[in-house]
Amino acid sequence: MSVESIQAGKQLPNIRPEIVNYERRPRAPKQTELWTLLAIVAVCFAAFLVVPMVLVIIRSFTTASGSATLSNYAAVLSRPEFTRSITNSLAVSATSALVAVLLAFLLAYTINCTNVPAGFKKAVALLAQLPMLLPTITYGFAIIYSFGKQGLITRLFGHQLFDIYGFNGLLMGYVIYTLPTCFLLINNSFQFVDKKFIIVSHIMGDKPLTTFLNTVLRPLIGTMAVAFIQSFFLAFTDYGIPTSVGGEYDVLAMTLFNQMLGSIPNFNRGAVIAVFMLIPSIISIILMTVLERFAIRYKQISQVELPKGKRRDWFCGIASVVVLVCTLSVFAVILLIPFVTEWPFNVAPTFSHITNMFTDSELTQVFTNSLYVAVMTAIVSCLFAYAAGLVTSRSKLPNWAKRSVDAISAIINTVPGMVLGIAFLFAFSGSSLQNTFWILIIANIIHYFATPYQMIKDSLSKMNAGWETTAKLMGDNWIKTIVRVVTPNAWPTILQVFGYYFVNAMVTISAVVFLTGARTQVITTKISALQHIAKFDDVFVLSLLILVTNLVVKGVIAFATRDRSAERAKAAARATVKTPQLAAARSTVAADTRLTAAAQAAHNGTPDFPLPTSGNRKARNAFTAALSAVLAVLLVSFGFGATATASSNGQVVIYTNADDEAVVAFQHALDNNGFKNQYIIQSFGTSELGGKMLAEGKALEADMLTMSSYYVDSAQERNHMFANLTDVHSKLLGTSENSKAPAYRSPTTAQEGAIIVNTTALKEAGVPEPKSFKDLADPQYKGLISVPDMEGSSTGWLMIQAIADAYGTGDEGKQILTDIYRNAGPHLEQSGSGPLKAVRSGEVAIGFGLRHQAVADKKKGLPIDYVDPEEGNYSLTESVAVLDKGAKTNPKAQKMAGVIIDEGRKELLKTYPTPLYQGEKAPANASKRSKTFPKPLTVDLLQEHQDFSSECKRRAEN
């Protein structure tokens, strides 16, 4: 039968009808494997994203009494700063995203479309990703210590280049933060742009701009738009950078932070703000759908030599250097501060900061934990993101199935890590996942899914769509084709995804800070705790440790994914010179077999075009084997024992927000009274521990804790989680407000507030030393003071107590506080340690903070002094409490609580010199103006004073 007969529809008698019917009505492939992958992805997202976020949404409609109303929405929307924070967030996030995308495109273009030296290209690719190797919690510190009034770069130039607070500081921080993500996306897509069309355009005589728009920009427009969306939401949901340099420029993430982790945590109102932050995801889903139309797929990628263009190369090379220098100069201070005695007062070189940190056994364990979490996150995430990418890019599943995965990816972009962490608290408190490494790993996988998924999706979608079909015709099944054909071509991207997840797992703080336990602490949560106790030198040391670790990992991945095509080309050239006849013969054979290359590639598992590879097959297999071995060891050593490592093993788990001096005093008291090695102390920041207490209740891992007294009272009122103390024998002073302390807690320390001054900066400013809070309202101190906002930190409550008691909350008190806020300007800090940081770094001359921290700085010889204000030194106490876990209550906890009070107070008085118990005497360094607020320090009073403070802030802004 001829071809013409078949085309005419004629049939031979021996053709079976079922074959004819099959040709007329082809069946769609079952794609069982892809449906299975889709089901796994869907179940994981349902369990670890949808359910937790639904709980957050339910919280947004729930009142404290448990009823469902719209009162939370009404309360949030009625606040004028809420609208302002939304507008500000949209403006600075969009601007920073646009700048980051343009800069990332420049760097990627230099690497892929110019003839600058290969070594230069590698350096650009590595340095462009450097900012993502550091935790974002240090970004604000780096900006202040670089471009602040006493910053490193400011000193080099002799004057401050620009104001670093507000829009400027946020723009700088966000661009640096999001640039690596944009670069990874755009640079990855450049790998799959066929550059032969650039040559064709030149040959056809197109103008350079036309060539650029049609052959470079047009294929990348979709990826660049995705990069913009990614960058926008990274900036939109970040709260670490605004905490340090946001100043008076309110953003929505900080509003959410204050609601979730402020001095009065309100998860219900915080959930409302979280819901509003999810709304942009709807827009992003629509945009992602539209952007799919701009995707360009090449049947094969041609490796061609780019046209010469010296002006292009010089311009792009110089511009790339300028971008990288401006970006990375911010972090030079991180390489400096750990090796100087005390920046900026004493720059003598020292290694004491490094040695002190590495001799700490707790740090060794925390660092080991971080490595495990990062490696396991990266391995599991690669499998997960690859499975999702196969579903959407290498399948013929219905569009609704593919779009559902894209929609989930877009939604994840808009979920702040802090909200995800709180959602996990709501969903998994009391479950077997609580306080395990696996809950940290899962949180990281979900939190950072969007960018790796997009990278893998772009990589898979650019590959030849006919590989699976060709391989099937040659008898290979789907799994074999994926393993032998698709995966080798995607291997460089998979390794980049591995590095992306590893690095982010090492630097993340926003979600895991709520989920770590006494035995699952990671290095960034240690940094968070150090920040709250004002140990900024140690923060930079740990940041440097993270940087070195991530550089090693990125270096290994860069080596594994190096492009060896240039080496092969040189080898071929040498062979051609030596044996031209043999080279010509090889060329002839290659030409004859070119038509069947695609089929052979599908069958043999080799690509039909020279994509970047990880070297030869032996190197790739060796790397895979090593990675598998590491995975096996980690699973045996940590993974299956993750739950077991979180068990107490009879030891008392103690959670605390106390400073190091207090923790050491606790340890001495316990060790000297027979409890050595029978407890584990885990430090948290006040807000993080407060959030865990309120969210987890009796499911809290701790057997005992020390915490701000009003937090303990609030948690007891909400969760009824503490037992009455039975082994505390010391009697409280009758004159103390704490003499009325409830039976379930007993105060450990009293934290007094004081005015803190930088004597050097004060002298340079030429203003007198203030003696009272009323003095701080004087216009001569405008721009010279820093105070904590009590909405974000309970330390600010100490100042409000003094003003309210001395001047009332009427006109006089309002005027004084309004003028103080006006003088502080951008230095109204959300952290209690923020003013001390600003005073230490010379950003301001005067601050308000905890008295004992200023005393310690003065004792160390720093130009720091303190003033006990004429209105008095008001105090907040921290108390010890024992959790009531019924039959699971650890009996040692009550005895240890008694030892901390009865035996530890003598040492505690040396640092916190406020007598609390009968028989105690004030030491020589005690304040002479200690005062107690006439009303009990309850959450209701805190809310009353917070409203007073908020009104004064609004007046100061007008």
Buried (B, 14 or more C-beta within 10 A) or exposed (E): EEEEEEEEEEEEEEEEEEEEEEEEEEEEEEBEBBBEBBEBBBEBBEBBBEBBBBBBBEBBBBEEEEEEEEBBBEBBEEBEBBEBBBEBBBBBBBBBBBBBBBBBBBBBBBBBBBBBEEEBBBBBBBBBBBBBBBBBBBBBBBBBBBBBBBBBBBBEEEEBEEEBBBBBBBBBBBBBBBBBBBBBBBBBBBBBBBBBBBBBBBEEEBEEEEBBBBBBBBBBBBBBBBBBBBBBBBBBBBBBBBBBBBBBBBBBBBBBBBBBBBBBBBBBBBBBBBBBBBEBBEEBBEBBBEBBEBBBEBEBBEEEEBBEBEEBBEBBBEBBBEBBEEBBBBBBBBEBBBBBBBBBBEBEEBEEBBEEBEEEEBBEEBBBBBBBBBBBBBBBBBEBBBBBBBBBBBBEBEEEBBBBBBBBBBBBBBBBBBBBBBBBBBBBBEEEBBBBBBBBBBBBBBBBBBBBBBBBBBBBBBBBEBBBEBBBEEEBEBEEBBEBBBBBBBBBBBBBBBBBBBBBBBBBBBBBBBBBBBBBBBBBBBBBBBBBBBBBBBBBBBBBBBBEBBBEBBEBBBEBBBBBEEEEEEEEEEEBEEEEEEBEEBEEEEEEEEEEBBBBBBBEBBBBBEBBBBBEEEBBEEBBEEBEEEBEEBBEEBBEBBBEBBBBEEBBBBBBBBBBBBBBBBBBBBBEBEBEEBBBBBBBBBBBBBBBBBBBBBBBBBBBBBBBBBBBBBBBEBBEBBBEBEBBEBEBBEEBBBEEBBEBBBBBBBBBBBBBBBBBBBEEBEBEBBBBBBBBBBEEBEEBBBBBBBBBBBBBBBBBBBBBBBBEBEEEBBBBBBBBBBBBBBBBBBBBBBBBBBBBBBBBBBBBBBBBBBBBBBEEEBBBBBBBBBBBBBBBBBBBBBBBBEEEBBEBBBBBBBBBBBBBBEBBBEBBBBBBBEEBEEEEEBBEBBBBBEBEBBBEBBEBBBEBBBBBBBBBBE
